[in-house]
């Protein structure tokens, strides 16, 4: 996997092709049809063989199979077949199976007092990287990664304003070189000096409880907002849980994309629902492969 400046990575190119495919698949899905490999390739201005290779190398399955993961009803299938109760996941050690949580050499949370100071006294380094899901803005302190935003569905400016606005009193320093080893490890790059990356959570105590619960969901599985509320001992706080999920500053690494509504709807996603669908499809395909 390449992690480079935006616009250069083959992985990011794959994501943008896939993002175009989502719109085409949705269009067919709403009409009660599926697109053939030839149809998708033609609409992408590619040969079927090239399109097949592109998707298979990016996600590990054929375009035909991947189309099933991208379909609008895939979330309901996940809830039916891959629903995880967090208590069971923890007791069976499922969080240690194929989980990005395993990448973390350590993780720690900012104290309530530190959080109340809105980042005052913190130096937060930042840089842009290409990822499998488009351009990613990554931020970190000397303790670990504290922010990760995707800009494929918004703009680089919006992503920057979003993350810097969470810790307005911090000092922000551009330093992609400092963050690069952590980012390589976080996205599972094959060639990196680190096998793991540290994570530093900056949030209110309730938010951190929710984010800890999210980290128990195995890759390729999902849970519900109500299940998370139960797991943290606040069964009536589903709305507050939903808000905390949405305020997760470290997308992908703290897997807020794995939280769905009981109805099987995707719910919201801070960085855009197409990105959430892409990540869920990516993880499901890799788990199946």
C-alpha positions in Angstrom: 0.0 0.0 0.0 1.3 3.5 -0.9 0.7 6.3 1.6 1.7 9.4 -0.3 0.6 13.0 -0.8 -3.0 13.4 -2.1 -3.4 12.6 -5.8 -0.4 10.2 -6.2 -1.5 7.0 -4.5 -2.9 4.1 -6.5 -5.0 3.2 -3.5 -6.7 6.6 -3.6 -7.3 6.1 -7.4 -9.0 2.8 -6.6 -11.3 4.6 -4.1 -12.4 7.2 -6.6 -13.1 4.5 -9.2 -15.1 2.6 -6.5 -16.9 5.9 -5.5 -18.1 6.3 -9.1 -19.2 2.6 -9.1 -21.4 3.3 -6.0 -23.5 5.8 -7.9 -23.9 3.4 -10.8 -24.8 0.5 -8.6 -27.3 2.6 -6.6 -28.9 3.7 -9.8 -29.4 0.1 -10.9 -30.4 -1.1 -7.4 -33.2 1.4 -7.3 -34.4 0.1 -10.6 -34.4 -3.4 -9.2 -31.4 -4.5 -11.4 -27.8 -5.4 -11.1 -25.0 -4.2 -13.4 -22.9 -6.8 -15.2 -19.1 -6.6 -15.2 -19.3 -5.5 -18.8 -21.8 -2.7 -18.0 -19.8 -1.3 -15.1 -16.5 -1.5 -17.0 -18.1 0.3 -20.0 -19.5 3.1 -17.8 -16.0 3.4 -16.2 -14.4 3.7 -19.7 -12.3 0.5 -18.9 -12.0 -2.9 -20.4 -13.8 -5.7 -18.4 -10.4 -7.3 -17.8 -8.8 -4.1 -16.4 -11.8 -3.3 -14.2 -11.8 -6.9 -12.9 -8.1 -6.6 -12.0 -8.5 -3.2 -10.4 -11.2 -4.3 -8.0 -9.7 -7.6 -7.2 -6.4 -6.1 -6.3 -8.0 -3.3 -4.2 -10.5 -5.3 -2.2 -9.7 -9.0 -2.9 -12.9 -10.1 -4.5 -14.4 -9.8 -8.0 -16.5 -6.8 -9.0 -19.6 -9.0 -9.1 -19.1 -10.0 -5.5 -18.1 -6.5 -4.4 -21.3 -5.1 -6.0 -23.3 -7.1 -3.4 -21.3 -5.5 -0.6 -22.0 -2.0 -2.0 -25.7 -2.6 -2.5 -28.1 -0.4 -0.5 -29.4 -3.4 1.4 -26.0 -4.6 2.5 -26.3 -3.1 6.0 -29.3 -5.2 6.7 -27.4 -8.3 5.6 -24.6 -7.4 8.0 -27.0 -6.9 10.9 -28.6 -10.3 10.2 -25.4 -12.2 9.6 -22.6 -10.3 11.3 -24.2 -8.6 14.2 -21.9 -8.5 17.3 -22.9 -8.0 20.9 -20.0 -6.2 22.4 -20.1 -8.3 25.6 -19.7 -11.5 23.6 -17.0 -10.0 21.4 -15.0 -9.1 24.4 -15.5 -12.4 26.2 -14.5 -14.4 23.1 -11.6 -12.2 22.2 -13.1 -11.3 18.8 -11.7 -7.8 19.1 -8.3 -9.4 18.6 -9.2 -11.1 15.3 -8.4 -9.1 12.3 -8.9 -5.8 14.2 -7.0 -2.6 13.6 -7.1 -2.3 17.3 -4.2 -4.9 17.2 -2.1 -2.2 15.4 -1.9 -0.1 18.5 1.3 -0.4 20.5 -0.6 1.6 23.1 -3.5 3.9 23.5 -4.3 6.4 26.1 -6.9 9.1 26.7 -6.5 12.7 27.7 -7.6 13.4 31.3 -10.8 15.4 31.8 -8.8 18.4 33.0 -6.7 18.3 29.9 -9.8 18.0 27.7 -11.4 21.0 29.4 -8.4 23.1 28.4 -9.3 22.5 24.7 -5.9 21.4 23.8 -4.0 24.3 25.5 -0.3 23.3 25.8 -0.6 20.5 23.2 1.4 20.5 20.0 -0.5 18.7 17.3 1.3 17.7 14.1 -0.7 17.2 10.9 -0.2 16.0 7.4 -2.2 14.9 4.3 -1.9 11.3 3.1 -3.6 9.2 0.4 -5.5 6.2 1.8 -7.7 3.4 0.4 -10.7 5.8 1.0 -9.4 9.0 -0.6 -7.3 11.8 0.8 -6.9 11.6 4.6 -5.9 14.3 7.0 -4.0 12.8 10.0 -3.1 14.5 13.2 -1.1 13.4 16.2 0.6 14.5 19.3 3.9 13.1 20.5 1.8 10.3 22.2 0.1 9.1 19.1 -2.6 9.7 16.4 -5.4 11.9 17.7 -7.3 12.8 14.5 -8.1 11.2 11.1 -10.5 12.8 8.6 -11.5 11.9 5.1 -12.1 14.6 2.5 -13.5 12.7 -0.5 -17.0 13.8 0.2 -16.2 17.3 1.4 -13.1 19.5 0.9 -9.6 19.6 2.4 -10.5 23.0 4.0 -13.6 21.6 5.7 -11.7 18.6 7.1 -8.9 20.9 8.4 -11.4 23.2 10.0 -13.3 20.3 11.6 -10.3 18.8 13.3 -8.6 22.0 14.4 -11.9 23.3 15.7 -12.0 20.4 18.2 -8.9 21.5 20.0 -8.9 25.3 19.4 -6.2 26.1 21.9 -3.6 23.7 20.6 -0.6 24.6 18.5 -0.8 23.0 15.0 2.4 22.2 13.2 2.6 20.6 9.7 4.9 17.6 9.8 3.9 14.7 7.6 7.3 13.1 8.0 6.8 12.7 11.8 3.4 11.1 11.3 4.2 8.9 8.3 5.4 5.8 10.2 2.3 5.7 12.3 0.1 6.3 9.2 1.8 3.4 7.3 1.1 1.1 10.3 -2.4 2.3 10.8 -3.4 1.6 7.2 -1.6 -1.8 7.2 1.2 -1.0 4.7 3.3 -4.0 4.0 6.6 -2.2 4.1 7.0 -0.1 7.2 9.4 0.2 10.1 6.5 -0.2 12.6 4.0 -3.0 12.9 1.9 -0.9 15.3 0.8 2.7 15.8 0.0 4.5 19.0 -3.4 6.2 19.5 -4.1 9.2 21.7 -7.8 9.9 22.4 -8.8 13.4 23.0 -12.4 13.7 24.1 -14.9 14.0 27.0 -15.1 11.0 29.4 -18.5 9.9 28.0 -17.2 10.1 24.4 -14.1 8.1 25.3 -16.4 5.3 26.8 -18.2 5.1 23.5 -15.0 5.1 21.5 -13.6 2.3 23.6 -16.8 0.3 22.9 -16.4 0.8 19.2 -12.9 -0.6 19.3 -14.4 -3.9 20.5 -16.2 -4.5 17.2 -14.4 -7.0 15.0 -13.5 -6.1 11.4 -16.2 -7.3 9.0 -18.9 -7.1 11.7 -21.3 -4.4 12.9 -23.4 -3.5 16.0 -26.1 -1.0 16.8 -26.2 2.3 18.6 -28.5 0.7 21.3 -26.0 -2.1 21.8 -23.2 0.4 22.4 -25.4 2.2 24.9 -26.0 -1.1 26.7 -22.3 -1.9 26.7 -21.3 1.3 28.4 -24.0 1.0 31.0 -26.2 3.8 29.6 -29.1 2.0 27.9 -31.3 5.1 27.7 -28.6 7.3 26.2 -28.9 6.1 22.7 -29.1 9.6 21.3 -26.0 10.7 23.2 -24.2 7.6 22.1 -25.1 8.5 18.5 -23.7 12.0 19.0 -20.5 10.6 20.5 -20.1 8.1 17.6 -20.4 11.0 15.2 -17.8 13.0 17.0 -15.2 10.3 16.8 -12.1 12.2 15.7 -10.1 9.1 14.5 -12.1 7.7 11.6 -11.3 4.1 10.5 -9.1 3.4 13.5 -11.9 3.9 15.9 -14.5 2.1 13.7 -17.6 4.3 14.0 -18.6 3.0 10.5 -19.5 -0.3 12.2 -22.4 1.3 14.1 -25.8 0.9 12.4 -29.4 1.6 13.3 -31.6 -1.3 14.4 -33.6 -0.9 11.3 -30.6 -1.8 9.2 -30.2 1.7 7.9 -26.6 3.0 7.8 -27.3 6.0 10.0 -25.1 9.0 9.6 -21.3 9.2 9.0 -19.4 12.4 9.6 -17.3 12.1 6.5 -20.1 11.1 4.1 -22.2 8.0 3.7 -20.5 6.8 0.5 -17.3 6.6 2.5 -19.0 4.6 5.2 -20.4 2.2 2.6 -17.1 1.9 1.0 -15.3 1.0 4.2 -18.0 -1.5 5.2 -17.8 -3.2 1.8 -14.0 -3.2 1.9 -13.9 -4.8 5.3 -16.6 -7.4 4.5 -14.9 -8.3 1.3 -11.5 -8.8 3.0 -13.1 -10.8 5.8 -14.7 -13.1 3.3 -11.6 -13.3 1.1 
